């Protein structure tokens, strides 16, 4: 069985786009955990790659406006009850603002239409853990 040239090209472009996304995230000090799993997930859901970057840009911009040190961590969430996993972007602060989730929801609201039209899933929340 051979893989068509267009399939190889698509996988190559996907890998390059994911590499660019990871470089952007690292440059902006966004932690990436389970990077192999995230890469595999995004390879199957390529329309999410630019959306993840746009959402991260907006979150970085919005959280820079407050005076509380904030850290973002992109990880894979594995549901313990069903066979499901998807990326999750955790927002962590040294001292949690009362409205941290409201701020995140406000940013995410701008992307609801885009998120509803892609195959994948991205959860943005906090786990109220300290900054690493």
VENVENWO-V491152 format. One record per residue. PSI is psi in radians with two decimals (NA if undefined). OMEGA is omega in whole degrees, 0 to 359 (NA if undefined). NEAR is the number of other C-alpha atoms within 8 Angstrom. Layout:
# VENVENWO-V491152
psi=PSI omega=OMEGA near=NEAR
psi=PSI omega=OMEGA near=NEAR
This chain:
# VENVENWO-V491152
psi=2.30 omega=179 near=2
psi=2.69 omega=179 near=3
psi=2.30 omega=182 near=6
psi=2.75 omega=180 near=6
psi=-0.69 omega=181 near=6
psi=-0.62 omega=177 near=6
psi=-0.74 omega=178 near=8
psi=-0.75 omega=179 near=9
psi=-0.74 omega=180 near=8
psi=-0.75 omega=178 near=8
psi=-0.68 omega=179 near=9
psi=-0.77 omega=178 near=8
psi=-0.70 omega=179 near=8
psi=-0.82 omega=180 near=10
psi=-0.71 omega=178 near=10
psi=-0.76 omega=180 near=8
psi=-0.70 omega=178 near=9
psi=-0.70 omega=176 near=12
psi=-0.72 omega=177 near=8
psi=-0.73 omega=178 near=8
psi=-0.84 omega=180 near=11
psi=-0.69 omega=178 near=9
psi=-0.74 omega=178 near=8
psi=-0.81 omega=182 near=9
psi=-0.81 omega=180 near=12
psi=-0.70 omega=179 near=10
psi=-0.50 omega=179 near=7
psi=0.30 omega=175 near=6
psi=0.55 omega=173 near=8
psi=2.12 omega=180 near=11
psi=2.54 omega=176 near=10
psi=1.99 omega=178 near=11
psi=2.63 omega=182 near=8
psi=0.75 omega=187 near=8
psi=-0.62 omega=178 near=8
psi=-0.72 omega=179 near=6
psi=-0.70 omega=179 near=8
psi=-0.74 omega=178 near=12
psi=-0.77 omega=179 near=10
psi=-0.76 omega=180 near=8
psi=-0.85 omega=182 near=10
psi=-0.48 omega=176 near=11
psi=-0.59 omega=179 near=11
psi=-0.29 omega=183 near=6
psi=1.11 omega=189 near=11
psi=-0.46 omega=180 near=8
psi=-0.17 omega=178 near=8
psi=-0.34 omega=188 near=11
psi=-0.94 omega=181 near=12
psi=-0.52 omega=179 near=8
psi=-0.73 omega=177 near=10
psi=-0.77 omega=180 near=9
psi=-0.79 omega=181 near=11
psi=-0.76 omega=179 near=8
psi=-0.76 omega=178 near=11
psi=-0.74 omega=178 near=8
psi=-0.83 omega=181 near=8
psi=-0.72 omega=178 near=9
psi=-0.76 omega=178 near=10
psi=-0.81 omega=181 near=8
psi=-0.80 omega=183 near=8
psi=-0.74 omega=183 near=10
psi=-0.28 omega=174 near=8
psi=-0.33 omega=182 near=7
psi=-0.19 omega=177 near=6
psi=2.78 omega=187 near=6
psi=0.24 omega=181 near=5
psi=2.19 omega=176 near=9
psi=2.27 omega=184 near=7
psi=2.43 omega=178 near=10
psi=2.50 omega=177 near=11
psi=2.49 omega=180 near=11
psi=2.03 omega=177 near=12
psi=2.11 omega=185 near=12
psi=3.00 omega=173 near=13
psi=2.27 omega=176 near=12
psi=2.31 omega=177 near=8
psi=1.95 omega=180 near=8
psi=2.18 omega=183 near=8
psi=-0.28 omega=184 near=5
psi=-0.51 omega=179 near=4
psi=2.85 omega=180 near=5
psi=1.41 omega=181 near=7
psi=2.41 omega=174 near=6
psi=2.59 omega=181 near=8
psi=2.83 omega=179 near=13
psi=2.58 omega=176 near=13
psi=2.35 omega=178 near=12
psi=1.93 omega=179 near=13
psi=2.43 omega=173 near=12
psi=2.14 omega=180 near=12
psi=2.46 omega=180 near=15
psi=2.69 omega=178 near=14
psi=-0.65 omega=174 near=9
psi=2.01 omega=188 near=6
psi=2.23 omega=173 near=9
psi=2.56 omega=179 near=7
psi=-0.51 omega=186 near=5
psi=0.41 omega=183 near=6
psi=-0.74 omega=180 near=8
psi=-0.59 omega=176 near=9
psi=-0.69 omega=177 near=7
psi=-0.82 omega=179 near=9
psi=-0.76 omega=179 near=11
psi=-0.67 omega=179 near=8
psi=-0.73 omega=178 near=8
psi=-0.80 omega=184 near=12
psi=-0.52 omega=180 near=10
psi=-0.56 omega=179 near=7
psi=-0.34 omega=186 near=7
psi=0.09 omega=183 near=9
psi=-0.80 omega=182 near=8
psi=-0.78 omega=179 near=7
psi=-0.75 omega=181 near=8
psi=-0.59 omega=181 near=11
psi=-0.24 omega=183 near=6
psi=0.03 omega=179 near=6
psi=2.82 omega=181 near=10
psi=-0.54 omega=188 near=7
psi=-3.03 omega=184 near=8
psi=2.41 omega=175 near=8
psi=2.14 omega=178 near=10
psi=2.36 omega=178 near=8
psi=2.12 omega=185 near=10
psi=-3.02 omega=171 near=10
psi=2.69 omega=174 near=10
psi=0.14 omega=178 near=7
psi=0.46 omega=174 near=7
psi=2.79 omega=178 near=7
psi=2.83 omega=175 near=7
psi=2.44 omega=179 near=8
psi=NA omega=NA near=2
